[in-house]
Structure formats: C-alpha cells, structure tokens
Amino acid sequence: MILVDWQLLDRIARGHIRIDPYDPKLVQPNSVDIRLGNHFVWYKGSSEVIDPYDTDSVSSDVEETHADTFILNPGQFVLAETLECIELPDNIVATIEGKSSIARLGVTLHQTGGWIDAGFRGTITLEMANVNARPVKVYAGMPIGQLVFYTTERAENPYYRKSDAKYLDQRQATLSRYHANRKR
C-alpha cells in the first residue's frame, strides 16, 4: 500500500520514517519531495573501460565538487546526493521518482537505481543525466524528486542488518560499489 499524506505525517512524527532535515511542507498527497544536495561526482571523458569488478577503474578519471549550483551539460551523467538523509524501518520501502517539472527540462533523476530497501539509512545517490540539447542548471536545495513510500510485511533481514549492505549510512554522492559483489 502506498502511504498517503496523513500516514506519512504520522509515521514521520512517530519516528518510524526519519528524514533529516525534515520540512513538513514537502509532504505531498502520495509522496515526500526531496531536495538536491551540494555534492556532485562525474566521470571525465576517457577511453578507459570501467570494469564494475575493478575498484580502481570505477574510481579513476572522476571529478567531484561541492557547489551551490551545477551545470548539467547535454548528454552528461553525474552522481549527486540528496540533501535529506532518510531512515526506513523494516516494513517500509520507498522508490524515488523525478519531479515532472525537472523531467520537462530533460533531466532524468535515476537510471535504474530507484528502489530503497526496508531498513536503509543514509542519503540517496541520484544518477542524473541531461537528455536535453541545452545545458540545465540545478541548485542545491531545490526540490528535485519525490519519495513514494510503501508498507510491506516486516523484512526478516532488513538492509541495516545485511552484512553486504554496500550503501548503508552513505553520505554524499557514492560511486558504484559493485565490485563488492565479486565472490572471493
């Protein structure tokens, strides 16, 4: 079941869903708006192949900045952070969706990583891209997306208990940690 505004307000007030910083004005009928943080990470142009199992190749030829604004160029892919840090209990999951007003400018918010497991805590890394023919300027603090929350049965092994939870307690835009999946 998707949580609606009064359910979201109740669960946030009771601490079942934690959002920091929290602004009740960001609660929508079926979601909570999230804002763009100020940390951006992107790959420089290079012919070097990124091997998801090789930590060095994933982290090479990368630039990052902390900034109040960022120009997202046509075709550019950038990782960004949410301003909000969230914490979910073991019976609530969330999905992240872009705001339609931002999408109408050609900015996608996530490529495929839109699922947030029960028990997750941390900031959310956004996988932003500009499919517009023109550059788009984004601002730290601007509403950029929305979280939709769903109730579920209690997870037996929520994200915060998983020994292989690669992104638990992440802060800032986080590069892929896919290499941690390699069997040793």
ChimeraX attribute file (.defattr): number of C-alpha atoms within 10 A of each C-alpha:
attribute: neighborCount
match mode: 1-to-1
recipient: residues
	/A:1	8
	/A:2	16
	/A:3	18
	/A:4	17
	/A:5	16
	/A:6	13
	/A:7	14
	/A:8	23
	/A:9	17
	/A:10	12
	/A:11	14
	/A:12	15
	/A:13	12
	/A:14	10
	/A:15	13
	/A:16	16
	/A:17	18
	/A:18	18
	/A:19	20
	/A:20	12
	/A:21	11
	/A:22	16
	/A:23	12
	/A:24	13
	/A:25	8
	/A:26	14
	/A:27	19
	/A:28	17
	/A:29	12
	/A:30	17
	/A:31	23
	/A:32	25
	/A:33	23
	/A:34	28
	/A:35	20
	/A:36	24
	/A:37	27
	/A:38	21
	/A:39	23
	/A:40	23
	/A:41	20
	/A:42	19
	/A:43	16
	/A:44	11
	/A:45	8
	/A:46	10
	/A:47	6
	/A:48	9
	/A:49	8
	/A:50	15
	/A:51	12
	/A:52	17
	/A:53	15
	/A:54	14
	/A:55	16
	/A:56	12
	/A:57	14
	/A:58	19
	/A:59	15
	/A:60	13
	/A:61	14
	/A:62	14
	/A:63	12
	/A:64	14
	/A:65	12
	/A:66	14
	/A:67	12
	/A:68	13
	/A:69	17
	/A:70	16
	/A:71	12
	/A:72	20
	/A:73	18
	/A:74	16
	/A:75	15
	/A:76	17
	/A:77	19
	/A:78	21
	/A:79	22
	/A:80	28
	/A:81	24
	/A:82	26
	/A:83	24
	/A:84	22
	/A:85	20
	/A:86	19
	/A:87	22
	/A:88	24
	/A:89	21
	/A:90	22
	/A:91	17
	/A:92	25
	/A:93	21
	/A:94	21
	/A:95	15
	/A:96	22
	/A:97	20
	/A:98	21
	/A:99	17
	/A:100	14
	/A:101	12
	/A:102	16
	/A:103	17
	/A:104	10
	/A:105	16
	/A:106	19
	/A:107	28
	/A:108	23
	/A:109	25
	/A:110	18
	/A:111	11
	/A:112	7
	/A:113	13
	/A:114	18
	/A:115	14
	/A:116	19
	/A:117	19
	/A:118	24
	/A:119	22
	/A:120	25
	/A:121	23
	/A:122	19
	/A:123	25
	/A:124	28
	/A:125	27
	/A:126	27
	/A:127	21
	/A:128	20
	/A:129	20
	/A:130	22
	/A:131	19
	/A:132	18
	/A:133	11
	/A:134	13
	/A:135	17
	/A:136	17
	/A:137	12
	/A:138	18
	/A:139	16
	/A:140	20
	/A:141	16
	/A:142	15
	/A:143	21
	/A:144	25
	/A:145	25
	/A:146	22
	/A:147	21
	/A:148	21
	/A:149	23
	/A:150	16
	/A:151	15
	/A:152	13
	/A:153	9
	/A:154	13
	/A:155	15
	/A:156	9
	/A:157	12
	/A:158	18
	/A:159	22
	/A:160	20
	/A:161	13
	/A:162	11
	/A:163	8
	/A:164	11
	/A:165	13
	/A:166	15
	/A:167	19
	/A:168	17
	/A:169	16
	/A:170	16
	/A:171	18
	/A:172	23
	/A:173	23
	/A:174	19
	/A:175	16
	/A:176	16
	/A:177	15
	/A:178	14
	/A:179	15
	/A:180	15
	/A:181	11
	/A:182	9
	/A:183	5
	/A:184	4
